[in-house]
Structure formats: C-alpha cells, structure tokens
Amino acid sequence: MQASAVARTRDLTRKQRLPLTRWDRALKRAIDLVGSSLLLVVSAPLILLLALRIKLHDGGLAFFRRRVIGPQGEFDAFKLRTMRVDADDVLRRDPVLWRQFEVNFKLKDDPRVTAVGAKLRRTKLDELPQLWNVMKGEMSLVGPRMITPIELKKYGDASWIFSEIKPGLTGHWQISSDEQTSYDRRIEMDLFYTENWSLLFDLKILIKTPARVFRGSGV
C-alpha cells in the first residue's frame, strides 16, 4: 500500500471503534437467517439449472470454493464456477498476468473466465450459493467485501474489521463502486461501513443492490 494510502488508513482506524452490541448482532443475524432462507428457497431451482449449464459447458465442477476470512477464521465461500478448470495454472504460467492480478486481486478482461462465467458475473448470479454461507452464519447479507487470506496484508492496520464483522453477500463497496475502483479505496469503504454500521445502513444497501445488479453497474 502506498504511503499516502497507509496514512489515510491509519487515520481512519484511529476513530473510536463502535463494535456491534449483542442486540445489534442478534438482530443482524435474525435478518440474515430469514432473508437467506427465503432467497434460497426461491433461487434453488435457478442455482441447479445454472450448475447444470456449467457442467455441460466443459465437464468441470459446477461449484467453486473460495477460501476467505471472517470473524471465526477462514472458511470456504461457495460460488458457481465462472473460470476455466485450469484457472490457477493459467495465472501461475503467466508472470505478467500474475503481477497485474497482485495489484487489485482482479483482472480486467480476465482470460480465465469462461463464456458462461462471463454472463453469470454480469448478472451476479454466480454469488447465489453464498446464501448457504449466510445461513450457516459465516457470512452476512450485508458486510465488508469478502477477501482471501493473502489479501489481508493489504489491509494493514485496518485488518481488524474482519474480526469484528462478517463479510457480506453485498455491501457498501459493491453498490458504490465499479470494477476500476482502487484497492486502497475499497479498504476505506470497508472501514467506513464497519465504523458506521447501523440497521438502517444495511437496509439502504439491501434496497440499492437489486438496481445496481440489474444495471450491471455494481461490483
């Protein structure tokens, strides 16, 4: 992280931290349970159809497990697979591609994404299986962005947020940014969400998420 970004992050982490109270956590969990249960029932047939489409496309596994971080430690977040079965090998074999990936842990026009996967990503349907993670209590409907263990070092002094609040299926960054937003800016937005959490903030994000998805402008 650049010096200016580090300074901004440290300035933000000096704010008084206001962790969620026991009541806040119970209420947030209740909303997660009700919301994820209803959404899973409604979306289950679609998830199965999409999984079949992925399987028929290249014969590979339909679901993908991404190792990520939450307050209870590392866990596997489920997604519908959008990349080639040899995606990791493609990245390892191309040093230039790997260096580009290390900057933001994303690639513009990622060559590893399949034709089916590109459509799923545009509509965010590949994220639907994470409703199961929400039901299990590993994720929340709304929270900071989901990151892998290797990304944690980029957060520096701001890494405390992942021990404070669960990563979200959607969040402040997802509805307020685009794919070109810098990694430092993502960190600032995750900090802002965590330090300014409220039930109303979560509800606003949930209300705005469908519109961003339908417009294809969310992250």
C-alpha positions as CSV (number, residue, x, y, z in Angstrom):
1,M,0.0,0.0,0.0
2,Q,1.4,3.4,-0.9
3,A,2.5,5.8,1.9
4,S,-0.5,8.2,1.4
5,A,-2.9,5.3,1.5
6,V,-1.3,3.9,4.6
7,A,-1.7,7.4,6.3
8,R,-5.3,7.5,5.3
9,T,-6.0,4.1,6.6
10,R,-4.2,4.8,9.9
11,D,-6.2,8.0,10.3
12,L,-9.4,6.1,9.8
13,T,-8.5,3.3,12.2
14,R,-7.9,6.0,14.9
15,K,-11.6,6.7,15.0
16,Q,-13.4,5.4,18.0
17,R,-14.5,1.9,17.2
18,L,-18.1,1.2,17.9
19,P,-18.5,-2.6,17.7
20,L,-21.9,-4.0,17.3
21,T,-23.7,-4.7,20.6
22,R,-25.1,-8.1,21.4
23,W,-28.5,-6.8,20.4
24,D,-27.2,-5.5,17.1
25,R,-25.6,-8.8,16.3
26,A,-28.7,-10.8,17.2
27,L,-30.9,-8.5,15.1
28,K,-28.5,-8.7,12.1
29,R,-28.3,-12.5,12.5
30,A,-32.1,-12.8,12.5
31,I,-32.4,-10.7,9.3
32,D,-29.7,-12.9,7.8
33,L,-31.5,-16.1,8.7
34,V,-34.9,-15.0,7.4
35,G,-33.5,-13.4,4.3
36,S,-31.1,-16.1,3.2
37,S,-33.7,-18.9,3.9
38,L,-36.4,-17.2,1.8
39,L,-33.9,-16.4,-1.0
40,L,-32.5,-19.9,-1.0
41,V,-36.0,-21.4,-1.4
42,V,-36.8,-19.1,-4.3
43,S,-33.4,-19.4,-6.0
44,A,-32.7,-23.1,-5.5
45,P,-34.2,-24.2,-8.9
46,L,-32.2,-21.5,-10.7
47,I,-29.0,-22.5,-8.9
48,L,-29.4,-26.1,-10.0
49,L,-30.2,-25.1,-13.6
50,L,-27.1,-22.8,-13.7
51,A,-24.9,-25.6,-12.2
52,L,-26.1,-28.0,-14.9
53,R,-25.3,-25.4,-17.6
54,I,-21.7,-25.0,-16.2
55,K,-21.3,-28.8,-16.1
56,L,-22.4,-29.3,-19.6
57,H,-20.2,-26.4,-20.9
58,D,-16.8,-28.0,-20.0
59,G,-17.4,-31.0,-17.8
60,G,-15.8,-29.4,-14.8
61,L,-17.2,-29.0,-11.3
62,A,-20.2,-26.6,-11.2
63,F,-19.4,-25.1,-7.8
64,F,-16.2,-23.4,-6.6
65,R,-15.0,-22.9,-3.1
66,R,-13.1,-19.7,-2.3
67,R,-11.1,-19.7,0.9
68,V,-11.9,-16.4,2.7
69,I,-11.7,-14.7,6.1
70,G,-14.3,-14.0,8.7
71,P,-14.6,-13.3,12.5
72,Q,-14.5,-17.1,13.2
73,G,-11.4,-17.6,11.0
74,E,-11.0,-19.0,7.5
75,F,-13.9,-20.7,5.7
76,D,-15.0,-21.8,2.2
77,A,-17.3,-19.4,0.4
78,F,-19.4,-21.1,-2.3
79,K,-19.8,-19.7,-5.8
80,L,-20.9,-21.1,-9.2
81,R,-17.7,-21.6,-11.1
82,T,-17.1,-18.9,-13.7
83,M,-13.5,-19.7,-14.6
84,R,-11.7,-22.4,-16.6
85,V,-10.9,-25.6,-14.7
86,D,-7.2,-24.8,-15.0
87,A,-7.6,-21.1,-14.0
88,D,-4.9,-21.3,-11.3
89,D,-2.4,-22.8,-13.7
90,V,-3.1,-20.1,-16.3
91,L,-2.2,-17.5,-13.7
92,R,0.9,-19.2,-12.5
93,R,2.2,-19.7,-16.0
94,D,2.0,-16.0,-16.9
95,P,4.2,-13.7,-14.8
96,V,2.7,-10.6,-16.4
97,L,-0.8,-11.7,-15.6
98,W,0.2,-12.6,-12.1
99,R,1.7,-9.1,-11.5
100,Q,-1.5,-7.5,-12.8
101,F,-3.5,-9.7,-10.5
102,E,-1.5,-8.8,-7.4
103,V,-2.3,-5.1,-7.7
104,N,-6.1,-5.3,-7.1
105,F,-6.7,-9.1,-6.9
106,K,-8.8,-8.7,-10.0
107,L,-8.1,-8.7,-13.8
108,K,-9.8,-6.6,-16.4
109,D,-11.0,-8.8,-19.2
110,D,-9.8,-11.9,-17.3
111,P,-8.8,-14.6,-19.8
112,R,-9.6,-17.3,-17.3
113,V,-13.3,-16.5,-17.3
114,T,-15.5,-18.8,-19.5
115,A,-18.2,-17.6,-21.8
116,V,-20.9,-19.0,-19.4
117,G,-19.0,-17.5,-16.5
118,A,-18.9,-14.0,-18.0
119,K,-22.7,-14.0,-18.2
120,L,-23.0,-15.2,-14.6
121,R,-20.7,-12.4,-13.4
122,R,-22.5,-9.7,-15.3
123,T,-25.8,-10.7,-13.5
124,K,-24.0,-11.6,-10.2
125,L,-25.8,-15.0,-10.3
126,D,-22.6,-16.8,-9.5
127,E,-22.9,-15.4,-5.9
128,L,-26.2,-17.1,-5.2
129,P,-24.6,-20.2,-3.4
130,Q,-23.2,-17.8,-0.8
131,L,-26.7,-17.7,0.6
132,W,-25.8,-21.0,2.2
133,N,-22.8,-19.3,3.9
134,V,-25.1,-16.7,5.2
135,M,-27.5,-19.4,6.6
136,K,-24.5,-21.1,8.3
137,G,-23.5,-17.9,10.0
138,E,-20.2,-17.5,8.2
139,M,-21.3,-14.5,6.1
140,S,-24.0,-11.8,6.3
141,L,-26.3,-10.4,3.7
142,V,-24.5,-7.1,4.1
143,G,-20.9,-6.6,5.2
144,P,-17.4,-5.7,4.1
145,R,-16.1,-7.3,0.9
146,M,-15.0,-10.9,1.0
147,I,-11.2,-11.3,0.9
148,T,-8.8,-14.2,0.8
149,P,-6.1,-14.7,3.5
150,I,-3.4,-13.5,1.1
151,E,-5.2,-10.1,0.7
152,L,-5.3,-9.5,4.5
153,K,-1.8,-7.9,4.5
154,K,-3.1,-5.2,2.1
155,Y,-5.4,-4.0,4.9
156,G,-2.6,-3.3,7.3
157,D,-4.0,-1.6,10.4
158,A,-7.5,-1.9,9.0
159,S,-7.4,-5.7,9.2
160,W,-9.3,-5.6,12.5
161,I,-12.6,-5.2,10.6
162,F,-12.5,-8.9,9.6
163,S,-12.5,-10.0,13.3
164,E,-15.4,-7.5,14.0
165,I,-18.0,-8.2,11.3
166,K,-18.8,-10.9,8.8
167,P,-18.1,-10.4,5.1
168,G,-21.3,-9.7,3.1
169,L,-23.0,-11.0,0.1
170,T,-23.4,-7.3,-0.8
171,G,-22.0,-4.2,0.9
172,H,-21.2,-0.5,0.8
173,W,-18.3,-1.0,-1.7
174,Q,-20.3,-3.2,-4.0
175,I,-23.1,-0.7,-4.5
176,S,-21.0,2.4,-4.5
177,S,-18.0,1.5,-6.7
178,D,-17.2,-0.1,-10.0
179,E,-14.5,-2.6,-11.2
180,Q,-12.0,0.2,-11.6
181,T,-12.1,1.4,-8.0
182,S,-8.6,1.1,-6.5
183,Y,-7.8,-1.3,-3.7
184,D,-7.0,1.5,-1.3
185,R,-10.4,3.0,-1.9
186,R,-12.0,-0.4,-1.2
187,I,-10.3,-0.5,2.1
188,E,-11.5,2.9,3.0
189,M,-15.1,2.0,2.1
190,D,-15.0,-1.2,4.2
191,L,-13.7,0.8,7.1
192,F,-16.4,3.4,6.7
193,Y,-19.1,0.7,6.7
194,T,-17.7,-1.1,9.7
195,E,-17.3,2.0,11.8
196,N,-20.6,3.5,10.8
197,W,-22.7,0.3,10.9
198,S,-26.4,0.6,11.6
199,L,-29.5,-1.4,10.7
200,L,-30.7,1.5,8.5
201,F,-27.3,1.5,6.7
202,D,-27.8,-2.3,6.0
203,L,-31.3,-1.8,4.8
204,K,-30.3,1.0,2.4
205,I,-27.6,-1.2,0.9
206,L,-30.1,-4.1,0.5
207,I,-32.6,-1.9,-1.2
208,K,-30.0,-0.4,-3.6
209,T,-28.4,-3.8,-4.5
210,P,-31.0,-5.1,-7.0
211,A,-31.0,-1.9,-9.0
212,R,-27.2,-1.9,-9.2
213,V,-27.3,-5.6,-10.3
214,F,-29.9,-5.0,-13.0
215,R,-28.0,-2.0,-14.4
216,G,-24.8,-4.1,-14.4
217,S,-23.0,-1.2,-12.6
218,G,-22.3,-2.9,-9.2
219,V,-19.2,-4.8,-8.3
